[in-house]
Amino acid sequence: MLAGRRYRLEFDFGQVLIAEKVAGICRSVWNTALEQRREYRRRGAYIGYAQQCAQLAEAKQDFPWLAEAPAQVLQQILKDLDQACRRHGTWKIHWKSRARWKPSFRFPTPTHTPVEKLGRKWGRVFLPKFGWAKFRLSRPLGGRVKSVTICFDGRHWFVSFLIDDGLPEAAEHRLPGTEAGVDRGVVTAATTSEGEFFDRAHVTEHTVSACTPPGEGEPGSAFLSAKEAERYLRLQRRLARTQRGSKRRKKVVASLGKLMGRLRMRRADFNAQTAHRLTRDHATVVLEDLQVTNMTASARGTLERPGRNVAQKSGLNRAILNKGWYGLERALISKARYTGSVIVKVNPTHTSQTCSACTAVDPKSRESQAVFRCTTCGHVEHADVNAAKNIKNRKAAGLVVSGRGDLQAPAGSVKRQAPRSIARGAYPAPRAAA
């Protein structure tokens, strides 16, 4: 199976300059190629990857600075753009802004990027145009290198190896028949139908009797300590007082990036540990089919039609993104390859308002964030556990990723969504025009 390994690079000063230059060239090639595709679409024509590669080779004669970047790196940029246009459409692809884009580029040929082990803690990789570059060998590679990606995150450069670990995908789970529904929340990151709560502050089993969550604190604050959260607010205030383009602003942005880099790494580590626990103990893991991108969209609106409750929606968006709902889903899919678990997604409609005992639906049954008290049968349970049980029951009922708006109407909803011809997450078939 294919897996990723990421290590921190130790570039010297000259290599840092080369990396910044190559990243800038990649950004320029992406933006130029995207504008070219859009111009062709305006005329009703089409240009593909092969044609743009040929034109890129010709452009190097007129623009010698393009030759300062490895040829295969620029070809990979055009290939990524081609796949993105085929998947999402040319008009939905974004420009790579200098301020917002995270620099990265990929070397696809492993024979051009040999890797050597220098000792117990250090290794080195050869990169075209760069030479040998040392990296911290924090864990063994554990497989054959397929490609090498260089990226900038925070204040450091990192190298990521795509490896083939030689392990086959697990055909069957060691505990067949075991199932668990998982409810994702803003107070507790994940709750199972068996009453197990997963959050960075606590990853323990919790007996649901008093209907209180096992941890306390504001939503989204688990990945930063109190001191770090205070420093984050100070840096935000300092950033608001700086001028755009000033050196002082760059220093504040670098400090913020370092702090948020720690948060991202802690969140990724938490998602990996949680996914390992869930896939190790359950043959089937059932999730809600949540569209996180749509759920965290801004409610600001426009000048003509301004939004409502913008501040409240902004706080909810931050809490959702901080808990890493989508990251947990991706981690589960990755871990399931090794354990043989099956990840199932079901329709999320009314999972928090339905009683898991009598299946009655009533918004008044959700008394608070933690308490669910059924108005029909009087069943009392932790609200997150009750929702997780409903998620698990929907898989048993066959209500998997329904395309309809609700599950209550006997004849189905008035609005219907056309069935998707491909599985969620797979690449669509190439279209005639990108």
N, C-alpha and C positions, 0 to 999 in steps of 0.2 A: 504494500500500500504506500501511497505518497503521503509524506508528512513534512512539516516545516521545523527548522531549527534556526533560532535567532541568536546572534552574538554581537557584543559591542566591539566595534572596530577601533583600532588605535592608529589613525592616520597621522602622518607627519604633516608639517605645514604645507609642503608642496602638494601632497596628495589631497589635502582639504581644498586647496585652490582648484585642482583639477576636478574634484567632485562637484564643486559649486558651478564650475564652467559647464561640465557635462549636463548637470541638472538643468541649467538655464537653456542649453541647446535643445534638450528634450522637451522642455515646456514650449519653446518657440516652434518646434516641429509639430507638436500636437495642435497648437492653436492655428498654425498656418494650414495644416492638413484638414482641420475641422472646418475652417472658413472655405477652403476649396470644395469640400463636399457640399456645404450649404449652397455655394454659388452654382454648383452643378445641378442641385435639386431645384433651384429657382428657375433654371432654364429647362427643366424637365429631363435632364440627363443624369448619368450615374458614373461615378469613378470608384474603383475598388482598391484593394490593398496592393495588388501586383502593379497597377498603373502608377500608384503613388510612390511605390518603391523605385520604379524606373525613373520617375521624375526627380526623386530625391538624389539619385546618383548623378543626374545631369546638373542639378542645382549646386552640387559641390564645386563645379568648375567656376560658377559665377560667385559663389559665396564660400571662400576657402575655410571660414571658421566652422562650417559644418563638419569638415574632416577632422576637427579636433576631438570629436566624440567617436567612440567605437561604432563601426558601421552596423553591427548586429544590435546594438542598443537602440539606435534610431529605427531600425526595422521592427523591433519589438514594440516601440511606441506606436508605429503605424498599424501593427497587428492588433494591439489593444484597442486602438480607436476603431478599427474595422469591426471587431467583435462587439464593442459598445454600441456602435451604430446599428448593427444587425439586431441587437437585443432590445434596445430602447428607442431607436429612431434617431435620425441625425439632429433633429431640432430639440431633443431633450438632453443632449450631451452638453456639459458645462465646459467653459473655458478653464484653463489652468492659470489661476491668478498668482502673481508673484507673492502676494501677502498671505493668501490662504492655502496655497498648494503645498503639500508636504513633499519635498524633493525625493524622487526615487527613480531608479532605472535598473534594467535587468540584463544579465548575460545568459543567453539560453544554451550555449554550448559548453558542456562540462569539460571537454578536452582543452578548451582555452582558459579554464580557470581551475588549475590543479590546487589541491588542498594538502597541506603538510602539518603534522603535529610536531611542535617544538618542545613540548614538555607536558607536565601534568595540568598546567593552567593556561598554556598558550598554544596557539596554532597560527598558521599564516595561509593566505590564499593569494594566488597570482591573478591580477586583474589587468586586462589589456589597457594600455595607456597609463596605468597606475604603477605597475610593478608589483612586488610582493608587499602585502599589507597584513600586519599582525591583528589578531583578534583574541579576545578572552575566551578560552575553551571552558565555559561554565558547565557543559555537559557533553558527553560523547556524541559524535554525529550519528552513529548507529545505522548507517546505510550508505548507499551509493548516491553521489550528488547528481542531480538532474539539471538544476539551474541555480544561478546565484543572483540575488537582488540586493542592491545597495539602497538604503533609505536614511533620511535624516529625521530624527525624532528628539524633540527637546533641544538639547545642546550637544548631542553626540551623533555620530554616524554609526549605523548598524549594518551587519551583513546577515541575510537570511538565505539559508540553503533549502531548496526543495529536494528531498531525498526519497529514495525508494528503500524502505526498511526491510524488504524481502519477506514480510509477514503476510499471509493470506487473510482475507476478511473472514471473521468468525461466521460459520454457517448457522450456529444455534447457540442460544444462551445457556449458561450452566444451570440456570433455575427456570426451566420452561413453565409457562403459565402464570408467572408473577407479573402483575400489572400495577401501575401507579399513575394517578392523575396529579398534575403539577399546576398549581395556580401561582401566577407571578403578580407581585404587589409592590406598592411603593413604600410600605413600612417594613415588611419582611420580603426579601427578594424572591423566595420560592417556598411554597408550602405543599406538602404531599397529601394525598388522600389518607395516608396512614398516620397523620398527625405529626409529621416531622417538619421542622422549620429550618430553613437554610438562610443565613445571613452572615455577613462577615463578622459581626459582633458575637454571633452564636451559631454554631452548626451542631445542634444537639436535638435529641428527641424531647418532645414536650407533651405532657399529659394534659389534654384539654378538659378542664373541669370548671375553672373560674372564667373561661372565655376571655382571657387576657393574653396578649402576645408575649413571648418569652423575653423580649428585649424592649428597651425604652429608648427614646431619642427622636429627633426630627427625621422625617423621611429624607433619604439621600445623604445622611451625614456619617455613615458607617465607614467609608473608605478614607476619610480624613480625620486626624485627631483634632482635639479641641484647639491646640496650639496652631496646627496647620490651617484649620478653618479661619482662625483669627488672622493669621498671616495672609491668607487668601483675600480677605476683605480689605486689609490694609493695602495690599498691592493693587486691588481694583480701584480704590480711592486714589492711590498715587497715579495710576494709569489715566484716570479721568482728568488729572491736572497737567498732564504732559502734552506737548505739541506733536502732531504727526510728523514723522521723519526725523525727530530729534534723537540724539544719542541716549538721552535719559529715558526716552520711551522704549528704545530697543533694550536697554538693561532691564526695565520693568517687565517687558514682554518675555524676555529670557527667563526671569525669575518665576513668572507665572507658568511658563512652559515646563520648567523643571518641576514645579509643584504638581501641576496637572498630569505630568508624565508619571509621577509616583501613583497618583490616583488611578490612572488607566492600567498600570501594571498590576496594582492590587485587585482591581476589578476583574482583569483577565485571569489572574491566579485564582480568585474566588470562583469564577465561572468554571474553570477547569477542574477544580476540586469537587464542586457540586455535581458537575456532569459525570465525573468518575464515580462518585457515590451512587448516583441514580442509575447509571447504566450497569454498574457492578451488581446491584441488588435487584434489578427488575428487568425482565425480558421485554416488557412493553412500557414505554413512557408516553403518556398522553398529554399534549399541550393544547392551549387555545391557539387558534389561527389568528394571531394578532398582527395587524398592519401597523407596526411601530412608527414607521415614517409618517403615516397619515395621522396617527394618534398624537404625535408630538409636533404637528404643524402649528404655526403661530395663529392666534386669534385676533391679530391686530387689525386685519381688514384693510380697507382703502380710505382715502379722503372722502369719497362719495358715500361709502357704506362702511363706516368704522365698526370694529368688533366690540363685543361686550365681555366683561370680566377678563380683560387682557392680562392683568397682573396675576389673577388666580390660575389662569390657564398656563401662564409662563412658569409659575412655580410647579404645577403638575408636570409640565414637560421636563423640567430639570430633574424632578424626582424619578420619573420613568427612565430617562436616559442615564441617570446616575446608577440605578440598579442594574443596568445592563441586560434588559430583557432579550434583545436580539442576540447579544453575545452568548447568553446561556443557551439559546436555541442552537446556535452554530456549534458551540462546544459539545452539546449533546449529540448532534449529528456526527461530529468527528469521533467522539469516544465510542459511539455505538458500533463503529466498524470493527473495533477490537473485541467487543464483548458479545456481539450478535444481537444486541437489543434492537427493537423496532421503535422508531419515533413516529407517533401519529398525531395529526393536528385536527381538531374538531371545531365546530362552529361555536364562537364564544357568547352567543346571544343568551342573556338572562342567566348565566351561570352563577352570578352572585345574588340573584333574587329568587332562585329556585330552591325549594327544600329538598335535601337529599333523601329524606325519609318518605315523604308523601308526594313529592314532585309538584307541589302547589307553587305557583308563581305569584309573588306579591312584593312590590318594592318596600312596603312597610315592615317586612320581616327582617330587613337589614337595619337593625337598630343603630349600630355604630360601625366604626371600622372593624372592630374585633368581634362584635356580638351579632349572632344570627338567632332570632327567635321566631319560629314559624307561627303566623297568625291563624293557620288552619288546624294544625295538629299539636302545636305547642312544643315542637322539637327545638332544643337549645344546643348550639354548638358554636365553636369558633368559626367566624365567617369565612376565613381563608380555607379552613379544612372542609367546610361544607361546599365551597366552590370547587375545591379539588376533587371531591367525591362526585360532584355533578359532571365535571370534565371526564372523569373515568367512566361514569355511567353512559355518557353520550357515545363513547367509543363502542361500548357493548351494544347500544341501541342502533348502531350503524349510522349515526349522525356525524359523519366525518367530513369536514370542510364543505359544508353545505353552501351552495351558491345563492340561497334565498335569504331574505332579510329577517325572517323570524321562524320559529318552530311551533307556534301556537295555532295558526290557522289550519283547519282540517284540509282545505284544498290548496294550501300553500300561499305564499305571498303574492300580491298583485305584481310587484316588481320582481323580475327574475333575471338572474345573471347567466349569460351564456356559458355553458361548460367549457372549461379550459381543455385544449387539445393536448397539452403537455403537462407533466408533473411540475409542481411549484419548485422553483430553484434551478430547473434544467434550462439549457440554452434552447431558444426557439429555432425553428427551421429557417434557413436563410431566405430572405425575401428578394424580390426582383430588384428593389431599389433600397439603398441604405438611408 
